[in-house]
Amino acid sequence: MEEDDVYIREQNFHSQVREYIICFLLFAVLYIVSYCIITRYKKKSDDHEDEDAVVNRISLYLCTFTLAVSGGAVFLLPFSIISNEILLSFPKNYYIQWLNGSLIHGLWNLVSLFSNLCLFVLMPFAYFFLESEGFAGSKKGIKARILETFVMLFLLALLILGIVWVASALIDNDAASMESLYDLWEFYLPYLYSCISLMGGLLLLMCTPVGLSRMFTVMGQLLVKPTILEDLDEQIYCIHLQEEALQRRLNGASTYTYTRGSFAHQLNKELDNIRNQRNKLERRKKASGWEKNLLYPIVMLILLSGTTISVLMVAFNILYLLVDETAMPKGSTDRGIGNTSLSTFGVAQAALEIILMFYLMVSSVVGFYSLRVFEILTPRKDDTTMTTIIGCCVSILVLSSALPVMSRTLGITRFDLLGDFGRFNWLGNFYIVLSYNLLFAVVTTLCLVRTFTSAIREELLKALGLDKLQLSNSPTDPESGKLSANGHQKTL
């Protein structure tokens, strides 16, 4: 009997060690990829080692950790679905025994823990640490900045806890809820993360439909469009004439020193736009036939199919919600991964669900940066400040943490949410879930209709040559007049 107990303890110990090693390796890969992405966009600084350089480096490491956690949240549900299907297909295979329910649940719990840690501790610390200078009258240095940062974090924690306390007291005023107001660990943190999850879900609801329609425009800019009823040689010739006219206008404006500052910048900007248009037209002219006539339609059909399937799955999920209460998203504490398939068509449907999840995530990021409110956070290669990087990491963390919840709420997958992801209060509210599905389906459909109608209208105008009838409102025209001292033209 003692030998059996020792054997069981050894097996549990080896299983724990194996899970820790697997989690560490997965996170190490995500951390390296995240570091490469951030350093690609981070603004280059001097090699001089000073106080600000140390602060920037610490903030960089914290942002890298946060972005790695965001990547883990994105891959969490797809990895769980793949693991479930693999265990169903090869239940007795010795080489996949490490892929079990304990590992999957451990990954969900770690991602949930690190998401809270990054969102409420690390990212606020990175921002306050980056902006801190030390209290007035204290000795300047790293220690003074750390002290100021911790004081700001403490005040921020008091503010957030006070807001949550007031909100929860106003919403739930029964006796049990009033007693739970003084329970920090069991009430405050889950309630706070539930509110953040709801905000992330609403942000996804706002960004994803815009991103799904914006994806067609983005791919249209990356790929070469087919030339239908277009004369590229004529367009290139017209662009050359416009470029030469702008160049002459710029040379004429440069002779007036008092107008150089106001008009030179505007003319250079117009000249850059003209050159970009010329480069695009030349690229379209040099592109091969298969790239123009085969690759572009295939990619557009794939995007249209993915968006249509997503909307149809949401529509079917709305019907399931109305007739079957089991369609409601819920959490699961069962560790029996690999017992049954949650996909009606097996591996094929599981693969489709995973593709749609990644597609929705990419679309939500594209839609996020397409909104005017968040355009300021758009990263630029080798020219992004650390403050902007912190904002980007927080935004992507909120989006990625809400992705598993959104996928389950919209019915993209039937895989139950594990760990703390399934304990959100609003998931059990039928009206919130139904409204979420209806808004997603309606807004996505409207965005697609608007995108396709505007695209067809623009292509028809180009084919008929009506797009060239737009009049330019340029403030200068060297062919008809000279520049006056105040920047206006003199009428001849």
N, C-alpha and C positions, 0 to 999 in steps of 0.2 A: 504493500500500500504506500509506503514512504517512497519507494522507487518510482511509483506512478506519479506521485505529487511532484517529485523532483523533475521528472521528465516533462510534466505539464508546465512547470515554472520555467524550465529551459526553453520550451517551445514558445511560450509567451514572451520571454526575454528576446529570443532571436527574432520573433515577429515584430516586436517594438523597434529593435535596432534596424531591421530591414526597412520598416516604414519611415524611420527618421532619415535613413540614407537616401531613400527614394525621394522624399520631400525635399531634402537638401539639394540633391542633384537637379530636380526640376526647377527649384527656385534659383539655383546658380545659373542655369541656362537663361531663365527669364531676366535675371539681373544683368547678365552680360549683354543680352540683346537690348535691354532698356538703356544701359549705359552708352552703347553705341548710338542709339537713336538720339539721346539727349545731347551728347557731345557733337553730333552732326548739326544740331540747330543752335547750340549754345554760342553766345557771342564770345569771340576769342578775346582773351585778356593777356596782359603782359606776363612774362615769366618771372617778374619780380615778386619775391616772397614777402608779403606784408600781412597786416591784420585782415584787410579786406579779402585777400586771396584765400586765407584760411577759412574765413566765414563763407565765401563762395564755394569752396571745396566741400565743406560740411553740408551746406544746402544742396549741392549737387548730389552727394551721396544719399541724402534723405529723399530727394526727388526721384532718384534712380530706384530706390527701394519702393516708393509709392507706385511708380510706373510698373515695376515688376509684379506688385500685388494686383494691379489692374489687369495685367496680362493673365495672372492666375485666375482672376474672377471670370475673364472672358472664356478661358479654356476649361472652366470647372464643369459646366453642364455637358459640353461635348465629350469631355474625357469620361464622365460618368456614364453617358449613353454608350460610348464605344466599349467601355469596360463591361457593361451589362451584356451587350451583344456577344462579346468575345467569350465571356464565361458561359453564356448559353450555348455557344457553338462548340466550345472545347471545355466541357465541365471537368474532365479528369486529366487534363494535360498537366504534366509536372512543371513545365517551364512557365506557366502563368499562374501558379499557386500564390505568388506574391500579390496578384491583383485580386483583392478581396474587399468585402464590405467595410472592414475596419480601416483600410487605407483610404477608401473613398470618403467615408465619414470624417476621417482625420483631416483630409484635404479641405473639405467644406468648412470644418471648424477653424482651421488655420487661416483660411482666406477671410472668414468672417471676423476673426480676432484681429488680423493684420489690417483689414479694411477700417475697423473702428480705430485702431492705433494710429494709422496714417491720417485719417480724416480729422480726428479730434486732438491728436498730440503732435505728430511729427510735422505735418504741413503747417499748422499754426506756429510751431516752434521755428521752422525754417524761415517763415515769412518775418516773424518778429525778430529773429536773430539777424536776418539780413538787413532789416531796417533800424535796428537798435544802434545806439551810440554810447550808451552808459548814462547813468543819472548825472544831473548837473552837480558839480562839486566833487564827484568821485574821480578816482584815477582811471584814465582811459586804458582800455585793453580788452582782451577776450573775456576775462572774468567779469568785468563791469557789464559787458554786453550780455553775457549769460545770465547775470543777476536780473537785469532789466527784462530779458526775455521770459524768465520764470515768473516774475511779478505780473507781466502782461498775460501770461497763460493762466495764472491764478485768477486774475480779474475776469478774463474771458470765461473761465469755467464757472465762476459765480454768476455771471450774466446769463449763460446758457441754462444752468440749473434753475435759476429763478424764472426764466421764461417758460421752461418745461413745467415747473411746479405750478405756475399760474394757469397755463394752458390745460394741464391735466385736471386741476381743481375746478376749472370752469366747465370742462366737458363731462367729467364723471364726478358727481357730487354725492354719491351714495357713501354709506359707512365704510364698506370694504375698500373703496378707492381712496377715501380720506386716510385710512390707516396705512395704505401702501405708499402714500406720499413721502413717508419718512424712510423708505427702503431704497437706498441708493443703488445697490448692485442688482437686485432682482426686479426693480421697477424703472428707475430712471434711465439706465443705459439701454435696456431693450426698447423702452418707449421712445427714447431719443433716436435710436437707430431705425426704428420703425418709421418715424417722421422723415428721417433722411432718405429712407428707401422710397417712401411715397413721393418725396420731392424728386428723387432720381427717376422714378417711373413717369412722373409728369414731364420732366425734362426730356426723357426718351420719347414720350408721346408727342412733344412739340418738335423734336429734332428729326425723328425717324421719317415721318411722312415727307418733310422737306428734303431730307437726304435721299430718299427713294426717287423723288422726281429730279433732284439735282444730279444724281449719278449719271443720267443720260447726257447731261450737258458736260460733265467732267470727262466721261469717256469719249464724247464727241470732240473734245479739245485734245485728248491724248492720241486718238486714232485719226486716220485720214479718211475723210468722207468721200463717197462716190461723186464723180463729176457728172451731174445730170443737168442738161440744158445750161451749162456754164462754159464760158470761154476763158480758161485760165490765162492764156497769153494776153488777152485784152485786159484782164484785171491786173496782171503784173505790169503791163505797160502804163495803165492809169496810176498805179501805185508809184511807179518810177517818176511820173510827172509830178505827182503830189509831193514826193520826197525832194525832188529838185526845187520845186517852188518854195517849200518850207526852208530848204537850205539857203536859197537866195534871200528869203525874208529874214532868216537868222543872221546872215552876213550883213544885211542892211541895218538891222536893229543894233548890231554890235558897234556900229560907227557912232551911235549916240550913247555916250557914257551915262547920261541921266536916265535913259530908258533900259539900260542893260539889265538892271536888277529885276524889273517888273516883267519884261517881255521875254528875256532870254530863257528864264526857267519854263515859262509856258510853251515857248516854241520848241525847246528841247524835249519837253514832255510829249508834244504832238509828234515831233520827229521820231521819237522812240516808238510811239504807237504805230506810226506808218511803217517803220522798219520791221516791227514785229508782224504786222500784217503781210508784208512782203515775204518774210521768212516762212510764214505759214503757207502762203500760196506757192512758193518755190518747193516747199516740202511736199505739198499735194501734187505738184507737177512731176516730181521725181519719184513718187511712190509707185510701186509695182501694181499690176492689175489685180492680183489676188488680195493685196492689202486693202485696196480701195473697194473692190466689188465683192469680196468674200468675208474678210475679217470683220469689217465694220458692221455689216448686217448680222453676222453671227453673234457678235458681242451685244448688239442692241436687242436681239431676240432673247438672249440669255437673261439680260437685265429685265426685259418685259415679262419673261416667264417667271423669274423669281419674284417680282413684285406681284404679279397676278396670283401666283400660288399662295403667297403670304396673305393677300386680301381674302382669297377664297377660304383658307384655313381659319382665318379670323371670323368669317361669316358663318362657317359651320360651327365654330366654337360658340358663337352667339346662340345658335339654335340648340346646342347641347346644354348651354346654361339655362335656357328657358324650359327644357323638358327633363333634365337630369341633374340632380344636385351634386353628383359625383364629379361633374366637370369643374367644380370650383377648385381653385388652386389651394393646396394644403401641404403642410409639412409632413415628414415621415421620420420616425425614429427606428424603423426596421433596418437592421444591418445586413439583411439577406439579399445582397446584390447578386444578380445572376439567377434568380429563381424563376422569373417569368419575363417575357418580352412586353414592353409597354408600347410597341409599335405594331399596328395592324398588319403591315406588309413586311415585317421583319427588318433585315439589314438594309434593304433598299430605302424604306421609309426613315430609318434611323440616320442613314447618310444624308437624305434630303433635309431632315430636321437640322442636322449639324451645319449643312451648307447655308440654310436659311438663317440660322443664328449668326454666323459670321457675316452674312450679307447685311443683316439688320444692324449689326454692330458697326460695320464700315459705313453704312448709310447714316447711322446716327451721328458718327463723328463728322462726316461730310456736311450733314445738315446743321450740326452745332456751329461749325466754322462758317457756314453760309448765312447764318442769322446776323443781322446788323448789330445786335446787342453784344455778340461775342466775337465780332470781327477783330477787335483789338487784341484778342488772345491768339490770333493766327501766327504760328511759328514761322520764322524765316531762317533759311540756312545761314549759319555762322553769324547771325545778327539778331538773336533772341536773348533778351535779358533774363536774369534769374527770376525776377518777379513774375514775368510772363510765363516762364517755365513752371513755376509753382502753381499759377492759375490753371495752366493746361493740365498738369498732373492731377490737381483736385477735380477738375471737370471730367477728365477721363476716368478717374476713380469712381466718381458718382455714377457715370454712365455705365461703366463695366459692372459695378456692384448691382445695379438694377437690371442688368441684362438677363440673368437667370429668372428673376421674378417676372419680368415682362414676357419672356418666352413662355413661361408656364401660364401666366394670366391670359395671354392671347391664344393659347391652345396650340402653339407651334410644336410643343412636345407634351407628352403625358407623364414625363418623369417627375416624380414628386420632389419638392424642395427638401433638402437635408440641412441639418444643423440649425443655426439661428436664422437662416434665410426663410424657413417655413414657419417662423413664430411671429411674423408681423401681424399686427392687429387688423389692419385694413384688408388683409387677404380673405378674411371671413365675411366681409360685407358684400352681399350680393349686388347691391345697387352700384357700389363703386366699381366692382369688377365688370359688370354689364356695361356701365357707362364708358369705362376704359376701352372695351372692345368696340363699342359703337363709334366712339370718337376716332379711334385709330382707323377703322374701315372707311368712315366718311371722309376724314381729312386726307387720307392717302389717295382715295379715289379723286377727290377734287384737285389735289396737287398734280396728279398724273394727267387729268383732263386739261388743266391749264397749261402744263408743260408741252403736251403734244399739240394742242391747238396753236399755241404761240410759235412752236417750232415749224409747223406746217405753214403758218402764215408768213414767217420769215423766209422760208425756202421758196414759196410762191412769189414773194416780192423780188427775191434775187433772180429767179428764173425769168420773170417778166421785165427785169431791169428797173423796177420802180424804187428800189432802195437807193438809187443814185440821185433821186430827185430831192433828197434832203438838203436844205440850204445850210451852209456853215455860217456861224455867227462869230467869225474871227475878229478880234479887235484891230488887226493890222492887215493891210493889203498893199504891198509895195508896188503892184502894177497900176493901181489907180490913184495913189496919193502917197504923201510922205508923212512920217511920224511927227506929231507935234510935241511940244515940250511936256505936256501933261499926259502923254501916252495915247491921245486920240489922233484921228486922221484929219488932215486939212483937205477940205473939198477944193478940187481944182476947177 
